[in-house]
Amino acid sequence: MKFSTAVMTIAATMGFQAVSGAPLAARQAPITDGDILNYALTLEHLENAFYAEGLKKFTKKNFIDAGFTSEFYENLVIISSDEATHVDFLQKGLTAAGAVPVKPCAYKFPGETVEEFVMVSGILEGVGVSAYLGAAARIMEKAYLTAAGSILTVEARHSSYIRAANKQAPFPQPFDTPLSFNQVFSLAVQFIVECPADQPMLPFKAFPILTFVPAEGDPEVKAGSTIYLSTPATTVAARDASAHTYDHDCIYAAFMTVTGPIFVKAQKVGDKFAVVVPKGVNGQSYVILTSSNTGVTDDNTIAGPVIVEITNY
């Protein structure tokens, strides 16, 4: 599918800079099941706000005029209700467990048209799948794991439905991609403008933002395509606050998969890094800039992830 430049830009960059009001300054403590449920609630608050704002902004007629069916609009209303229900469910679960639920923040979402709204919807649902999948292995209490799994399967249905509406393959690969807490928070923070001052601090943090630009004149990205990654993080202070400059000859793009990252050399070109998309990744994919080609950790992550829609189908 050929996307318009505007929609591809939204899908590529996610559009926003992290701000100090976001709940992403990591608390130095072990991660508990309560933290994981609050992590999930943070994402559900974001999705809930996205649909509530979008469906208030755009009417059924707007969707029909944009080429979508009335049935699709009505199903988006159901998806919005699902997200609100997820928020309520997690809030009640946290309260019953004696934990303080995180509150919704103020958000800013990209997209000025119905088409862009639907595109961002698909992106958020895909991130939700990767977030729950990545968190599953860290949940200790079986009842919480079952509850999270029941949300994961619904998020996957949402994702497939919206991808199909966007004329994207609804299931582009046989495995979904898990992401770590910090990797997901690095994506979520780009939508967050400000959070309540009394927001519970969670033990997660965001990495520097990574953006990508497809090759000029070829908005579709496939195996063998060259894309360009950009971040100020290669010359900024490291996370321990000491000055750090990365060796540009030892920077790699890690394409995340369930079986492990696929590493590609990132070639410095001006103020960007040129990367050739490898085989083995399809659909909504996640790319991280790293200083290692053997594994992706918090310590060797330079920036990212950034979302890249790859169309090897």
KEKE-3310 file (N, C-alpha, C; in steps of 0.2 Angstrom, whole numbers, plus 5000, padded with zeros to 4 digits):
npx = (5004:5003:5007:5001:5012:5011:5004:5013:5024:5019:5017:5031:5038:5031:5030:5032:5041:5048:5043:5046:5036:5031:5028:5041:5053:5064:5060:5071:5070:5065:5055:5038:5023:5012:5018:5019:5006:5002:5010:5003:4991:4995:4997:4984:4977:4982:4978:4964:4961:4965:4956:4944:4946:4947:4935:4927:4931:4929:4915:4903:4899:4911:4920:4914:4914:4928:4930:4928:4917:4901:4900:4913:4916:4907:4912:4924:4919:4916:4929:4934:4926:4930:4944:4941:4935:4946:4954:4946:4945:4959:4961:4953:4958:4971:4968:4961:4972:4979:4987:4992:4983:4990:4986:4977:4986:4989:4988:4995:4990:4996:4989:4977:4967:4954:4959:4972:4970:4965:4976:4986:4979:4980:4994:4995:4988:4996:5007:5002:5000:5013:5018:5011:5014:5028:5028:5023:5031:5036:5027:5022:5011:4999:4985:4985:4993:4984:4974:4981:4984:4971:4968:4978:4975:4963:4968:4976:4966:4960:4971:4973:4961:4961:4972:4968:4958:4966:4971:4982:4992:4983:4989:5004:5015:5021:5024:5022:5030:5039:5041:5052:5049:5055:5057:5044:5039:5047:5041:5028:5030:5031:5018:5014:5010:5010:5009:5000:5006:5006:5008:5011:5028:5035:5046:5052:5060:5063:5071:5082:5074:5071:5071:5064:5067:5060:5067:5069:5056:5051:5040:5036:5043:5053:5062:5078:5077:5083:5083:5083:5090:5088:5095:5098:5105:5118:5128:5125:5123:5127:5117:5121:5124:5137:5148:5147:5152:5147:5156:5155:5158:5154:5140:5124:5109:5095:5084:5069:5064:5054:5063:5075:5086:5088:5103:5110:5122:5124:5126:5135:5128:5130:5120:5113:5109:5112:5103:5100:5086:5083:5080:5066:5058:5042:5027:5021:5036:5050:5064:5079:5093:5109:5124:5130:5131:5127:5118:5103:5102:5098:5109:5117:5108:5106:5096:5078:5065:5060:5046:5043:5035:5035:5033:5034:5025)
npy = (4994:5011:5025:5041:5055:5063:5054:5043:5050:5052:5038:5035:5044:5046:5059:5068:5076:5071:5077:5085:5083:5070:5053:5047:5046:5036:5026:5019:5004:4987:4979:4977:4967:4976:4987:4983:4982:4995:5001:4995:5001:5014:5014:5011:5022:5031:5026:5026:5040:5044:5038:5043:5057:5057:5052:5061:5072:5068:5064:5051:5053:5060:5049:5041:5049:5049:5037:5025:5013:5014:5003:5001:5013:5011:5000:5005:5013:5003:4998:5009:5009:4997:5000:5010:5001:4993:5002:5005:4992:4989:4999:4996:4984:4987:4995:4986:4978:4986:4996:5011:5018:5024:5040:5048:5057:5073:5073:5074:5071:5065:5069:5075:5072:5060:5048:5049:5048:5035:5028:5031:5025:5011:5010:5012:5002:4991:4993:4991:4977:4973:4978:4971:4958:4958:4961:4950:4939:4944:4945:4939:4934:4923:4925:4939:4938:4930:4940:4950:4943:4941:4954:4957:4948:4954:4967:4962:4958:4970:4977:4969:4971:4985:4987:4980:4988:4999:4994:4986:4971:4961:4951:4951:4943:4928:4929:4940:4954:4956:4969:4978:4986:4999:5001:5002:5013:5023:5025:5028:5040:5050:5055:5061:5075:5082:5076:5073:5081:5073:5060:5043:5037:5027:5012:5014:5020:5032:5031:5041:5049:5042:5044:5040:5041:5037:5031:5044:5047:5034:5028:5016:5003:4989:4973:4976:4989:5006:5015:5030:5034:5045:5054:5064:5058:5053:5061:5066:5068:5054:5041:5041:5053:5058:5065:5058:5052:5043:5030:5032:5022:5010:5008:5001:4996:4988:4977:4972:4956:4941:4931:4937:4951:4957:4963:4977:4986:5003:5016:5031:5045:5061:5070:5059:5041:5028:5014:4997:4988:4973:4955:4946:4953:4960:4970:4980:4986:4987:4997:4999:5010:5005:5002:4990:4974:4962:4960:4968:4980:4990:4997:4997:5003:5017:5025:5025:5014:5016:5016:5006:5003:4989:4981:4967:4958)
npz = (5000:4996:5005:5010:5010:5022:5031:5032:5038:5051:5055:5055:5064:5075:5081:5093:5106:5122:5138:5153:5162:5160:5166:5168:5174:5181:5195:5207:5210:5213:5201:5203:5203:5204:5199:5186:5182:5184:5174:5163:5164:5162:5148:5144:5148:5139:5127:5129:5130:5117:5108:5114:5112:5098:5092:5097:5089:5076:5066:5062:5049:5044:5044:5034:5023:5021:5016:5024:5031:5038:5047:5051:5058:5069:5075:5079:5089:5098:5101:5107:5119:5124:5128:5138:5147:5150:5157:5168:5174:5177:5186:5196:5200:5204:5215:5224:5227:5235:5229:5222:5209:5193:5186:5173:5160:5152:5134:5118:5102:5085:5069:5058:5050:5046:5040:5045:5059:5060:5055:5066:5076:5073:5075:5089:5094:5089:5097:5109:5109:5108:5120:5131:5128:5130:5143:5149:5154:5165:5175:5191:5198:5195:5193:5189:5177:5169:5168:5161:5150:5144:5140:5131:5120:5116:5112:5101:5092:5090:5084:5072:5065:5063:5055:5044:5039:5036:5024:5026:5029:5040:5048:5047:5050:5057:5071:5085:5091:5106:5117:5129:5145:5146:5133:5127:5135:5130:5118:5121:5129:5119:5116:5127:5136:5149:5166:5181:5196:5207:5203:5204:5204:5193:5190:5177:5162:5149:5133:5122:5108:5092:5075:5059:5041:5026:5010:4998:4987:4988:4997:5002:5013:5012:5013:5010:5006:5009:5023:5033:5049:5063:5077:5091:5101:5099:5103:5115:5133:5142:5151:5164:5166:5163:5151:5134:5119:5105:5096:5079:5070:5076:5077:5077:5069:5077:5073:5080:5085:5090:5092:5094:5091:5074:5068:5059:5051:5054:5044:5044:5037:5034:5045:5048:5049:5038:5034:5029:5026:5034:5029:5036:5044:5046:5043:5057:5064:5075:5078:5085:5089:5093:5102:5101:5092:5097:5106:5113:5126:5140:5143:5131:5122:5112:5106:5103:5103:5086:5076:5061:5047:5038:5022:5017:5010)
capx = (5000:5006:5004:5003:5018:5009:5003:5020:5028:5016:5019:5038:5041:5026:5029:5033:5047:5047:5044:5048:5030:5029:5030:5046:5059:5063:5061:5076:5068:5063:5049:5033:5017:5009:5021:5017:4999:5002:5013:4998:4986:4998:4996:4977:4975:4984:4973:4957:4961:4966:4949:4939:4947:4946:4928:4923:4933:4927:4909:4902:4899:4918:4923:4911:4917:4935:4930:4927:4910:4898:4901:4920:4915:4903:4917:4929:4916:4917:4936:4935:4923:4935:4949:4939:4934:4952:4956:4942:4947:4965:4961:4950:4963:4976:4965:4960:4978:4982:4992:4989:4983:4992:4981:4978:4990:4987:4991:4994:4991:4996:4984:4972:4962:4951:4964:4978:4968:4965:4983:4988:4975:4983:5000:4994:4986:5001:5012:4999:5001:5020:5019:5008:5018:5034:5027:5020:5036:5039:5022:5023:5005:4995:4979:4987:4995:4978:4970:4984:4983:4965:4968:4982:4971:4959:4972:4978:4960:4959:4976:4972:4955:4962:4977:4965:4955:4971:4974:4989:4991:4981:4993:5010:5021:5019:5025:5022:5036:5038:5046:5053:5045:5058:5056:5037:5038:5050:5036:5022:5031:5030:5012:5012:5012:5011:5006:4999:5012:5007:5008:5016:5033:5036:5053:5054:5062:5062:5077:5081:5069:5074:5066:5066:5064:5061:5071:5065:5052:5049:5038:5036:5049:5054:5068:5083:5076:5087:5080:5088:5088:5091:5094:5103:5108:5125:5132:5122:5126:5124:5112:5124:5125:5143:5148:5148:5151:5148:5160:5150:5159:5151:5133:5120:5101:5093:5077:5067:5059:5053:5069:5081:5086:5092:5107:5112:5127:5121:5132:5134:5128:5128:5117:5109:5112:5108:5102:5097:5081:5085:5075:5064:5054:5037:5022:5024:5042:5053:5071:5083:5100:5113:5132:5132:5128:5127:5112:5101:5101:5097:5116:5120:5104:5107:5090:5073:5063:5056:5041:5044:5030:5038:5028:5036:5019)
capy = (5000:5017:5029:5048:5058:5065:5048:5040:5053:5050:5031:5035:5047:5047:5066:5072:5076:5070:5083:5084:5081:5063:5049:5042:5046:5029:5025:5014:4999:4981:4979:4972:4966:4982:4992:4981:4984:5002:5001:4993:5007:5020:5013:5011:5029:5034:5023:5028:5047:5044:5036:5048:5063:5056:5051:5067:5076:5065:5060:5045:5056:5061:5042:5038:5053:5047:5030:5020:5011:5015:4998:5002:5018:5008:4996:5010:5015:4998:4998:5014:5006:4992:5004:5013:4996:4991:5007:5003:4985:4989:5004:4992:4979:4990:4998:4981:4975:4991:5000:5018:5018:5030:5044:5050:5063:5077:5070:5077:5065:5068:5067:5080:5069:5053:5043:5049:5045:5027:5026:5031:5020:5005:5010:5012:4995:4987:4994:4988:4970:4972:4979:4966:4952:4959:4961:4944:4935:4947:4945:4934:4932:4919:4929:4945:4935:4928:4946:4954:4939:4942:4961:4956:4945:4959:4972:4959:4959:4977:4978:4966:4974:4992:4986:4978:4994:5003:4990:4983:4964:4960:4947:4951:4939:4922:4930:4947:4956:4959:4975:4979:4991:5005:5002:5004:5019:5027:5026:5032:5047:5055:5057:5064:5082:5083:5072:5076:5081:5068:5054:5038:5036:5020:5011:5014:5027:5033:5032:5046:5048:5040:5045:5037:5044:5032:5034:5049:5044:5027:5028:5009:5000:4982:4971:4979:4996:5010:5020:5034:5035:5051:5055:5068:5055:5050:5066:5069:5065:5047:5041:5042:5061:5059:5066:5052:5052:5036:5029:5031:5016:5004:5009:4997:4996:4982:4976:4968:4950:4937:4927:4941:4957:4957:4968:4979:4991:5009:5020:5038:5049:5068:5070:5053:5034:5024:5007:4993:4984:4965:4950:4943:4958:4962:4974:4985:4984:4992:4998:5002:5011:5002:5002:4983:4970:4955:4960:4975:4981:4997:5000:4999:5007:5024:5029:5021:5011:5019:5011:5006:4998:4985:4978:4961:4954)
capz = (5000:4995:5010:5008:5014:5029:5035:5033:5043:5057:5056:5056:5069:5081:5081:5099:5111:5129:5142:5160:5166:5159:5172:5165:5178:5184:5202:5207:5214:5209:5197:5206:5199:5205:5194:5179:5181:5183:5167:5158:5165:5159:5141:5143:5149:5133:5121:5130:5128:5110:5105:5116:5108:5090:5091:5098:5084:5069:5066:5057:5042:5042:5042:5028:5018:5020:5012:5028:5031:5045:5052:5054:5063:5075:5078:5083:5095:5103:5103:5112:5125:5127:5131:5144:5151:5152:5162:5174:5176:5180:5192:5202:5202:5208:5221:5228:5229:5239:5226:5220:5201:5190:5184:5166:5159:5146:5129:5111:5097:5079:5064:5057:5046:5048:5038:5050:5065:5059:5055:5073:5080:5071:5078:5096:5095:5089:5102:5115:5109:5110:5127:5135:5126:5133:5151:5152:5157:5171:5180:5195:5201:5190:5191:5185:5171:5165:5166:5156:5144:5141:5137:5126:5115:5113:5108:5095:5088:5088:5079:5065:5062:5060:5050:5038:5037:5033:5019:5028:5031:5046:5052:5042:5052:5062:5078:5087:5094:5112:5119:5136:5148:5144:5125:5126:5138:5125:5112:5125:5131:5114:5116:5134:5137:5156:5170:5188:5200:5212:5199:5207:5200:5191:5189:5170:5159:5141:5129:5117:5103:5086:5070:5052:5035:5020:5004:4994:4981:4989:5004:5005:5015:5011:5014:5004:5006:5013:5027:5037:5056:5066:5084:5094:5106:5098:5105:5121:5139:5144:5156:5170:5167:5161:5144:5131:5112:5102:5090:5074:5066:5080:5079:5073:5070:5079:5071:5085:5083:5095:5092:5095:5086:5068:5068:5053:5052:5053:5041:5045:5031:5036:5052:5049:5048:5033:5036:5024:5030:5032:5028:5042:5048:5042:5047:5061:5066:5079:5076:5090:5088:5098:5101:5101:5087:5100:5110:5115:5133:5142:5143:5125:5118:5110:5105:5100:5097:5081:5072:5054:5043:5033:5018:5013:5009)
cpx = (5004:5003:5006:5009:5016:5008:5009:5024:5025:5018:5027:5040:5037:5026:5030:5039:5044:5047:5044:5042:5028:5032:5035:5053:5059:5065:5066:5074:5066:5056:5044:5027:5013:5012:5019:5010:4998:5005:5007:4993:4988:4996:4988:4974:4976:4979:4966:4956:4961:4959:4944:4939:4945:4939:4924:4925:4930:4920:4909:4902:4907:4921:4920:4913:4924:4935:4929:4919:4907:4899:4908:4919:4912:4908:4922:4926:4917:4924:4937:4932:4927:4941:4947:4937:4941:4955:4952:4944:4954:4965:4958:4954:4968:4974:4964:4966:4982:4987:4988:4989:4986:4986:4982:4982:4986:4991:4991:4995:4991:4990:4978:4966:4959:4956:4970:4976:4968:4972:4987:4985:4979:4990:5000:4992:4991:5006:5009:5000:5008:5022:5017:5012:5025:5034:5026:5025:5038:5033:5022:5016:5001:4989:4980:4989:4989:4975:4974:4984:4977:4964:4972:4979:4966:4962:4974:4972:4959:4965:4975:4966:4957:4967:4973:4961:4960:4974:4981:4987:4989:4985:5000:5015:5018:5020:5024:5028:5036:5043:5046:5049:5048:5057:5049:5036:5042:5046:5030:5024:5030:5023:5010:5015:5014:5006:5005:5005:5012:5006:5013:5021:5035:5044:5055:5056:5062:5069:5076:5077:5073:5069:5069:5063:5065:5065:5067:5062:5050:5047:5037:5042:5048:5061:5073:5082:5081:5083:5085:5085:5092:5090:5099:5107:5115:5130:5130:5125:5123:5120:5115:5126:5133:5144:5150:5147:5152:5152:5155:5152:5157:5144:5129:5112:5099:5085:5074:5063:5059:5059:5075:5081:5090:5096:5110:5116:5123:5127:5130:5134:5125:5126:5113:5113:5108:5108:5098:5093:5083:5079:5073:5060:5048:5032:5025:5030:5045:5061:5074:5090:5104:5120:5134:5128:5128:5120:5110:5099:5100:5104:5118:5115:5105:5101:5085:5069:5060:5052:5042:5039:5034:5033:5031:5030:5015)
cpy = (5006:5022:5036:5050:5059:5059:5044:5043:5052:5043:5031:5038:5048:5054:5070:5071:5074:5076:5081:5081:5074:5059:5044:5043:5040:5029:5019:5009:4993:4982:4974:4971:4972:4987:4990:4983:4991:5004:5000:4999:5013:5020:5014:5018:5032:5032:5026:5035:5048:5043:5041:5054:5063:5056:5057:5072:5074:5062:5054:5047:5057:5054:5040:5043:5052:5040:5024:5019:5013:5010:4999:5008:5015:5004:5000:5012:5010:4997:5003:5012:5001:4995:5007:5007:4993:4995:5005:4997:4986:4994:5000:4987:4981:4992:4992:4977:4980:4995:5006:5018:5025:5034:5046:5056:5067:5074:5075:5071:5068:5066:5072:5078:5062:5048:5043:5046:5038:5025:5026:5026:5013:5004:5009:5005:4990:4987:4991:4981:4969:4973:4974:4960:4953:4959:4954:4940:4938:4947:4939:4930:4929:4923:4935:4943:4934:4935:4950:4950:4941:4949:4960:4953:4950:4964:4969:4959:4966:4979:4976:4969:4981:4991:4984:4984:4999:5000:4988:4976:4964:4956:4946:4946:4934:4924:4938:4948:4959:4965:4976:4985:4998:5006:5005:5011:5025:5029:5030:5039:5052:5058:5061:5071:5084:5078:5075:5076:5076:5061:5049:5037:5029:5018:5010:5020:5026:5034:5038:5044:5047:5041:5042:5041:5039:5035:5038:5045:5037:5026:5021:5006:4992:4980:4973:4986:5000:5015:5024:5035:5041:5052:5060:5064:5052:5055:5069:5066:5058:5047:5042:5049:5062:5060:5060:5054:5045:5036:5027:5025:5009:5005:5005:4998:4989:4982:4971:4962:4946:4933:4930:4946:4954:4963:4970:4985:4998:5014:5027:5042:5056:5067:5064:5047:5031:5017:5003:4988:4977:4961:4948:4947:4960:4966:4979:4983:4989:4991:5002:5004:5009:5002:4995:4979:4962:4954:4967:4975:4988:5000:5002:5002:5014:5028:5024:5018:5017:5014:5012:5001:4995:4981:4972:4956:4956)
cpz = (5000:5000:5008:5012:5021:5034:5037:5038:5050:5059:5058:5062:5075:5083:5087:5103:5118:5133:5149:5164:5165:5165:5170:5168:5182:5191:5203:5212:5210:5206:5200:5201:5199:5200:5187:5177:5180:5176:5162:5158:5162:5151:5140:5144:5142:5127:5123:5128:5121:5107:5107:5112:5101:5089:5093:5092:5077:5070:5062:5050:5040:5040:5035:5022:5016:5017:5017:5029:5038:5050:5055:5059:5070:5078:5082:5089:5101:5105:5108:5119:5128:5130:5138:5149:5154:5158:5168:5178:5180:5186:5198:5204:5206:5215:5226:5230:5234:5236:5223:5212:5199:5187:5176:5165:5154:5140:5123:5106:5090:5075:5064:5053:5049:5046:5043:5057:5065:5059:5062:5077:5079:5075:5085:5098:5095:5094:5109:5115:5111:5117:5132:5134:5130:5141:5154:5156:5164:5177:5184:5197:5195:5188:5187:5178:5166:5163:5161:5149:5140:5138:5131:5119:5112:5109:5102:5090:5085:5082:5072:5062:5059:5055:5043:5035:5034:5027:5020:5030:5038:5051:5047:5044:5057:5069:5079:5090:5101:5113:5126:5138:5146:5137:5124:5129:5133:5119:5116:5126:5125:5113:5122:5134:5144:5160:5177:5192:5205:5209:5203:5202:5199:5190:5182:5168:5152:5138:5125:5111:5096:5081:5063:5047:5029:5014:5000:4988:4982:4996:5007:5007:5015:5013:5008:5004:5011:5017:5031:5044:5058:5073:5086:5099:5105:5101:5112:5127:5140:5150:5163:5171:5165:5153:5140:5123:5109:5096:5084:5069:5070:5082:5074:5074:5071:5077:5076:5083:5090:5097:5093:5090:5080:5067:5061:5054:5050:5050:5042:5039:5033:5043:5053:5048:5043:5035:5031:5028:5028:5031:5035:5047:5043:5046:5051:5065:5070:5078:5082:5088:5094:5097:5101:5095:5090:5104:5112:5122:5134:5142:5136:5120:5118:5110:5102:5106:5092:5077:5064:5051:5037:5029:5014:5013:5003)
residu = (MET:LYS:PHE:SER:THR:ALA:VAL:MET:THR:ILE:ALA:ALA:THR:MET:GLY:PHE:GLN:ALA:VAL:SER:GLY:ALA:PRO:LEU:ALA:ALA:ARG:GLN:ALA:PRO:ILE:THR:ASP:GLY:ASP:ILE:LEU:ASN:TYR:ALA:LEU:THR:LEU:GLU:HIS:LEU:GLU:ASN:ALA:PHE:TYR:ALA:GLU:GLY:LEU:LYS:LYS:PHE:THR:LYS:LYS:ASN:PHE:ILE:ASP:ALA:GLY:PHE:THR:SER:GLU:PHE:TYR:GLU:ASN:LEU:VAL:ILE:ILE:SER:SER:ASP:GLU:ALA:THR:HIS:VAL:ASP:PHE:LEU:GLN:LYS:GLY:LEU:THR:ALA:ALA:GLY:ALA:VAL:PRO:VAL:LYS:PRO:CYS:ALA:TYR:LYS:PHE:PRO:GLY:GLU:THR:VAL:GLU:GLU:PHE:VAL:MET:VAL:SER:GLY:ILE:LEU:GLU:GLY:VAL:GLY:VAL:SER:ALA:TYR:LEU:GLY:ALA:ALA:ALA:ARG:ILE:MET:GLU:LYS:ALA:TYR:LEU:THR:ALA:ALA:GLY:SER:ILE:LEU:THR:VAL:GLU:ALA:ARG:HIS:SER:SER:TYR:ILE:ARG:ALA:ALA:ASN:LYS:GLN:ALA:PRO:PHE:PRO:GLN:PRO:PHE:ASP:THR:PRO:LEU:SER:PHE:ASN:GLN:VAL:PHE:SER:LEU:ALA:VAL:GLN:PHE:ILE:VAL:GLU:CYS:PRO:ALA:ASP:GLN:PRO:MET:LEU:PRO:PHE:LYS:ALA:PHE:PRO:ILE:LEU:THR:PHE:VAL:PRO:ALA:GLU:GLY:ASP:PRO:GLU:VAL:LYS:ALA:GLY:SER:THR:ILE:TYR:LEU:SER:THR:PRO:ALA:THR:THR:VAL:ALA:ALA:ARG:ASP:ALA:SER:ALA:HIS:THR:TYR:ASP:HIS:ASP:CYS:ILE:TYR:ALA:ALA:PHE:MET:THR:VAL:THR:GLY:PRO:ILE:PHE:VAL:LYS:ALA:GLN:LYS:VAL:GLY:ASP:LYS:PHE:ALA:VAL:VAL:VAL:PRO:LYS:GLY:VAL:ASN:GLY:GLN:SER:TYR:VAL:ILE:LEU:THR:SER:SER:ASN:THR:GLY:VAL:THR:ASP:ASP:ASN:THR:ILE:ALA:GLY:PRO:VAL:ILE:VAL:GLU:ILE:THR:ASN:TYR)
# end
